[in-house]
Amino acid sequence: MGSLSNQKVNQKEPVTAIPSNTRKELRQLVCNQLALLLEQGNLEGAKSLLVPVQPVDIAEAIEGLPQSMQVIAFRLLVKEEAIAVYEQLDSMVQQSLIEQFKQQEVRDIVDEMSPDDRARLFDELPAKVVRRLLEQLSPEERQTTALLLGYEEYTAGRIMTPEYISLKESLTVAQTLERIRTLATASEIVYYLYVTDAFRHLVGIVSLRDLVLSSPEVTLGEIMAKEIVSVNTNDDQEDVARVIQRYDLLAVPVVDKEQRLVGVVTVDDVIDILQQEATEDIYALGGVQSDGDNYFQTSLITVARKRVMWLLILLLTNTVTGTIIKSQVGLLEQMAILTAFIPLLTGTGGNVGAQSSTVVIRGLNTEDIMDLGAGQVILRELMAGALLGLALGALATVWAYGLQGNWLVSMSVGISLVAIAILASVAGSALPFVFRSFGLDPALMSAPFITTAVDVIGVLIYFSIARLILGL
């Protein structure tokens, strides 16, 4: 991602370290002041306000402005800074600005963006706009962008940057340092140097630290690391993120099927990926479909469309539960107090199931439970559900007796709660594995099905136990 490269724009360095809470207040102050100055038509004041501000903070300030002001604020920036700021903007704001820019402005900004950021932008734009922008790029940048867009979405090839420094192992340290000075401005990273053979096969990696600490006459072949951690162009971006996280890398090389070096994925791209994936999983756990857009900048119609599907499923589920309760009208006419405890049982069961599914889905995403296996995980959650059920069931029994004074009804509630807690734990831990085996998203699919299992089967369990204990 372009924000990692300090060669393309002279970054403004803060004079002193500022606490995060203070920086947040400063960002908000900049945003408010910028809006006020633009409303007053004081463009010179607004331009002066942005001079000492970091590109990422300027991007946040622009995103907080009304849409009509965003393009005005952006045009106050000098070209180099405008490129750095544009790369930090939300995709929806980027698209909005593109539509308002003049043709030359679009060409200047898009042509100077880093290739991976440009490919990410093109993913969000309509096909017609992408074709028009590709035509305006320089031949070299057009070829680079087309290369990245040729890989499948959400793969290493799609998010990598082809801007790196590759060298031959016969070069000395002195020669390498001279090459770095020449090539640094055209490369996104300089802290890793990639050693390739005549066929572009990756044979070694040299860190900038090792290079600086080595004697000038030593060759790269003597100091390079030959145990290489790399990823393939078709590897999923989440797997790439895990590789960088596991090995504490600042960047990881990307190779094709023939082990030829074609690009690198940098740690700042990985941070974006992890944040995006975490957001999608959290939305999915709540039954909200996510396509990567900023939820709070999405139209209300789109928001409703994303949320309505699972709400309809839950509505149908509650209808089934209501039908089961209706079928037990004879039992309820004799012991109407049983109805009072249905919300307690289904609500508690739903919470237990949600807890189990959350820890299992998180474990699947982080691969923390891969060594245990599905059977061991489900058994562990079953035991946890039993312990939770016994504790909560005992409390529910005492509470139910205090409420209506009948020990048989109280025992029905307590025993049912134990059974429902076990059911919920098993369903919550097993369903993510089932959906994953079918290639479905466990986070998105588990929530409504767990609710269905707990509500429908839980109510059946409750009435069955009540009939048995009460002899009705």
C-alpha positions, 0 to 999 in steps of 0.5 A, a space after each residue: 500500500 502506498 502509505 508505507 512508502 516514504 519515497 513517493 511523498 515527503 511525509 510530515 514528521 510530527 515533532 513530538 510524540 502525541 498520545 492517541 487520545 490527544 491525537 483523536 481530539 486534534 483530528 476532530 478539531 481539524 475536521 471542525 475547523 476545516 468545515 468552518 473555513 470552507 463554509 466561510 469561503 476561506 480557502 487560504 485559511 483551510 489550505 494553511 490549516 492542512 499544511 502540518 497535518 498527516 495525510 491519514 488525518 487529512 483523509 479522515 477530516 475530508 471524510 467527515 465533510 459534507 459531500 459538496 465540500 469534499 472535492 473542494 478540500 481535496 483540491 487544496 492539496 498539492 499533487 504529491 500530498 493529494 495522492 497520499 491522502 487519496 490512498 487513505 480515503 474510504 472507497 466510497 469517498 474515492 469513487 465520489 471524488 473520481 466522479 467530480 474530478 476533471 479528466 487531468 486531475 484523475 489522470 494525475 492522481 490515479 497514475 501516481 497511486 501505488 499499484 496495489 492501492 490502484 487495483 483496490 480502487 478499481 475493484 470498487 468502481 463501476 466497470 465503465 469507469 475502470 475502462 476509462 481510467 485504464 485508458 488514461 494511465 501511462 503504458 507502464 502503469 496500465 500494464 502493472 494494473 492489468 497484471 494485478 486485476 488479472 488475479 482473483 479477488 482476495 488473493 495475494 496476487 490482487 493485493 501485492 505490489 510489483 514495486 520492489 528491489 530485486 538484485 543478483 547475488 553476485 553484487 557486493 554490498 557497496 554495489 547494492 547500496 548504490 543500486 538502492 539509491 537509484 531504485 528506492 524512489 521506484 520501490 515501495 519497500 527498501 528494508 527487504 531486498 530480494 535476490 533472484 537468479 537469471 530466471 527471476 526465481 527467488 533464491 534469497 532475501 537480504 534485510 537492510 540491517 544485514 546490508 548496512 552491517 556487512 563489509 562493502 566487499 561482501 557479496 549478497 550471496 554470502 549474507 542472504 537468507 536462503 530459508 525463504 518465507 513466501 506466498 503464492 499468487 493464488 493464496 487467500 489474502 487471509 492466509 497471507 496475513 497469517 504468514 506475516 503475523 506468524 513470522 513477524 514480517 514487514 513484507 512477504 514475497 509473492 511468487 508464481 507457480 514457477 517460483 518466480 518473484 512477481 511482487 510483495 505484500 506489505 504489513 500495512 496491507 495486512 492490517 487493512 485485511 485483518 481489520 476488514 475480515 474482523 469487521 465482516 465476521 462481527 457483522 456476520 455474527 449479528 446477521 448483517 451481510 457485509 460487502 466491505 463498504 463503510 456501514 455508516 456511509 451506506 444508504 438506508 435502503 442498502 442497510 435495510 436490504 443487508 439486514 432483512 434476510 436473517 430477520 425474516 429467517 428469525 421471524 419464520 423461526 419464531 412462527 415455528 416456535 409459536 406453532 409448537 406452543 399452540 400445540 401444547 395448549 392442553 398442557 398450558 390450560 392445566 399449568 399456565 404458569 409454564 408459559 412464564 418461563 419460556 423466554 427465560 429458557 430460550 433466551 438463556 439457551 440462545 446466549 449460551 449458543 452464541 458464546 460457543 459459536 463465537 469462540 469456535 468461529 474465532 478459533 477457526 479464523 485464527 487456527 487456534 483450534 485446528 490441532 484439537 479437531 472438531 470432535 474434541 472442540 464439540 466435546 469440550 463445549 458440551 462439558 462447558 454447557 453442562 457446567 453452565 446448565 447445572 449452575 444456571 439451572 440450580 438458580 432458575 429452580 430456586 427463582 421459579 419456586 419463589 415465583 410460583 411456589 410449586 417445586 415440580 414446576 421449578 424442577 421442570 424449569 431447572 432440568 430443562 435449562 440444563 438440557 437446553 444449555 447442553 443443546 445450545 453448546 453443542 449446536 453453537 460449536 458444531 454448526 460452524 464446523 458443518 458450514 465450513 465443511 460445505 464451503 459456507 461462511 460459519 460466522 454468517 450461517 451459524 447465528 440464525 440456525 443456532 437460534 432456530 435449534 435452541 428455540 424450536 428444540 428447546 421449547 419441545 424439551 421444556 414441554 416434554 420434561 414438564 409433562 413427565 415431571 408433572 404427570 400431565 
